[in-house]
């Protein structure tokens, strides 16, 4: 199924979801590769951003490498879902918020500069909602580099080779650069110079720091971040597996490598409430396509007979870049 009819738009999205050029005029590099002018690249990306097909051109960071985060859940009564989701979404540290098909029906990611910030956010939500909040902390990621292919040659971009994170390269001021990247580059001729102007630093310094942070795998992905729902991946399921941590040593990487598995990681369970440790995400263009991927996962020897739950997404309330610094303003993107 062709989601993007224009071949140049398709290449812009297929080729540049990762490895965005870290150079003074990156959009000119894209134009040279595509055989079009820099101005046309800017116009096409801005049109897709305004039309809701892309969230931003920017970065994602390795989980908990320069900031703190957690996945959380609330079981909201049916008649309070909108009220509780509004309480969740009002917190600037919440960067993703979904309703899913389960008793634990509101799921959200909390990010912040440190664990104390995340804890305080969870406590405020719990107090305002007057409902228990599950705090499901990340243990280890297997695949967190989500990518979607626009052409018919495959459903999703292949997962990149895992790179070890070297946090020792961090320098003063890097958090501000990373926050600017997670919020998104301005779609202009000199986007890195624009970051430098805001941070009162020279463009060359910004480029040097971004290159080092990317090489150190602190920046896990730099490129075009698409809105999968707007582009046709309307079926989104989180699958959770009840499995001992030592079994996950083999099952996690195997599950992460399966076609159609877009994210995979281990999280701490919640005693007596939520026993699941291994998580994977499946994004499909239909519910039946998502179920096909799930059936392939269930057929793996490592997953045979493993108790699991499938939580299809119902609504997306909020989707933004992660909060890295304590600066209060975080660009809010419309739900995709």
Secondary structure, 3 states (H helix, E strand, C coil): CCCCCCHHHHHHHHHCCCCCCCCCCHHHHHHHHHCCCHHHHHHHHHHHHHCCCEEEEEEEECCCCCCEEEEEEECCCHHHHHHHHHHHHCCCCEEEEEEECCCCCEEEEEEECCHHHHHHHHHHHHHHHCCCEEEECEEEEEECCCCECCCCCCCECCCCCCCCCCHHHCCCCHHHHHHHHHHCCCCCCCHHHHHHHHHCCCHHHHHHHHHHHHHCCCEEEEEEEECCCCCCCCEEEEEEECCCHHHHHHHHHHHHCCCCEEEEEEECCECCCECCCEEEEEEECCHHHHHHHHHHHHCCHHHCCCCEEEEEEEEEEEECCCCCCCCCCCCCCCCC
